[in-house]
Amino acid sequence: MKELLNLRQMITPRLLTPIYWASTVYILVYGVIILSNYPSRLGFEKLVGALVFIVPALIVLRITCEIILILFNINDNLQKIADKN
């Protein structure tokens, strides 16, 4: 608890996984809303429109989460190096 209060222990890496999955579900639900709300004559157009939103959004979300985790891993490794010296 002392490390947490002194900001030596990070809580963001533990929170990032649930945030990632909640965001993934949100993106997929929003994609389904796109499919059902916007009228078009061809169902294929709506499917393409939803996929144009869903696929890049999921990729950007994943890359963002990975970059954040990489930064925390770098911090952990630097902390280990500092503790050795």
One Martini backbone bead per residue (centre of mass of N, CA, C, O) as a GRO file, in nm:
protein
   85
    1MET     BB    1   0.056   0.064  -0.018
    2LYS     BB    2   0.296   0.256  -0.008
    3GLU     BB    3   0.371   0.238  -0.310
    4LEU     BB    4   0.101   0.353  -0.413
    5LEU     BB    5   0.116   0.633  -0.260
    6ASN     BB    6   0.421   0.691  -0.390
    7LEU     BB    7   0.415   0.600  -0.699
    8ARG     BB    8   0.570   0.310  -0.751
    9GLN     BB    9   0.297   0.187  -0.826
   10MET     BB   10   0.114   0.076  -1.099
   11ILE     BB   11  -0.236   0.073  -1.223
   12THR     BB   12  -0.274   0.090  -1.533
   13PRO     BB   13  -0.200  -0.199  -1.633
   14ARG     BB   14  -0.451  -0.326  -1.484
   15LEU     BB   15  -0.671  -0.136  -1.631
   16LEU     BB   16  -0.625  -0.183  -1.942
   17THR     BB   17  -0.773  -0.448  -2.004
   18PRO     BB   18  -1.068  -0.365  -1.935
   19ILE     BB   19  -1.066  -0.120  -2.123
   20TYR     BB   20  -1.017  -0.272  -2.385
   21TRP     BB   21  -1.271  -0.457  -2.375
   22ALA     BB   22  -1.482  -0.232  -2.350
   23SER     BB   23  -1.402  -0.090  -2.615
   24THR     BB   24  -1.454  -0.326  -2.803
   25VAL     BB   25  -1.754  -0.352  -2.744
   26TYR     BB   26  -1.828  -0.064  -2.822
   27ILE     BB   27  -1.741  -0.082  -3.118
   28LEU     BB   28  -1.926  -0.320  -3.196
   29VAL     BB   29  -2.194  -0.188  -3.120
   30TYR     BB   30  -2.162   0.058  -3.305
   31GLY     BB   31  -2.152  -0.110  -3.565
   32VAL     BB   32  -2.440  -0.221  -3.535
   33ILE     BB   33  -2.575   0.057  -3.539
   34ILE     BB   34  -2.488   0.127  -3.821
   35LEU     BB   35  -2.639  -0.109  -3.956
   36SER     BB   36  -2.939  -0.024  -3.840
   37ASN     BB   37  -2.974   0.305  -3.896
   38TYR     BB   38  -2.870   0.324  -4.189
   39PRO     BB   39  -2.998   0.389  -4.483
   40SER     BB   40  -3.020   0.154  -4.761
   41ARG     BB   41  -3.054  -0.029  -5.046
   42LEU     BB   42  -2.792  -0.178  -4.964
   43GLY     BB   43  -2.653  -0.397  -4.740
   44PHE     BB   44  -2.355  -0.383  -4.831
   45GLU     BB   45  -2.300  -0.085  -4.760
   46LYS     BB   46  -2.337  -0.116  -4.454
   47LEU     BB   47  -2.119  -0.329  -4.412
   48VAL     BB   48  -1.884  -0.159  -4.515
   49GLY     BB   49  -1.924   0.081  -4.323
   50ALA     BB   50  -1.880  -0.080  -4.062
   51LEU     BB   51  -1.597  -0.196  -4.135
   52VAL     BB   52  -1.458   0.083  -4.172
   53PHE     BB   53  -1.487   0.133  -3.864
   54ILE     BB   54  -1.405  -0.124  -3.699
   55VAL     BB   55  -1.121  -0.207  -3.790
   56PRO     BB   56  -0.959   0.057  -3.734
   57ALA     BB   57  -1.050   0.091  -3.439
   58LEU     BB   58  -0.923  -0.176  -3.332
   59ILE     BB   59  -0.634  -0.115  -3.419
   60VAL     BB   60  -0.593   0.151  -3.266
   61LEU     BB   61  -0.655   0.040  -2.987
   62ARG     BB   62  -0.431  -0.172  -2.976
   63ILE     BB   63  -0.188   0.014  -3.025
   64THR     BB   64  -0.235   0.200  -2.785
   65CYS     BB   65  -0.216  -0.014  -2.562
   66GLU     BB   66   0.068  -0.117  -2.635
   67ILE     BB   67   0.219   0.149  -2.593
   68ILE     BB   68   0.151   0.182  -2.298
   69LEU     BB   69   0.280  -0.088  -2.206
   70ILE     BB   70   0.564  -0.028  -2.305
   71LEU     BB   71   0.615   0.213  -2.119
   72PHE     BB   72   0.584   0.047  -1.856
   73ASN     BB   73   0.811  -0.157  -1.919
   74ILE     BB   74   1.035   0.048  -1.930
   75ASN     BB   75   1.000   0.145  -1.642
   76ASP     BB   76   1.056  -0.126  -1.506
   77ASN     BB   77   1.343  -0.166  -1.620
   78LEU     BB   78   1.462   0.098  -1.505
   79GLN     BB   79   1.404   0.026  -1.209
   80LYS     BB   80   1.586  -0.225  -1.200
   81ILE     BB   81   1.847  -0.078  -1.268
   82ALA     BB   82   1.835   0.123  -1.029
   83ASP     BB   83   1.833  -0.100  -0.802
   84LYS     BB   84   2.120  -0.219  -0.866
   85ASN     BB   85   2.273   0.070  -0.814
   0.00000   0.00000   0.00000
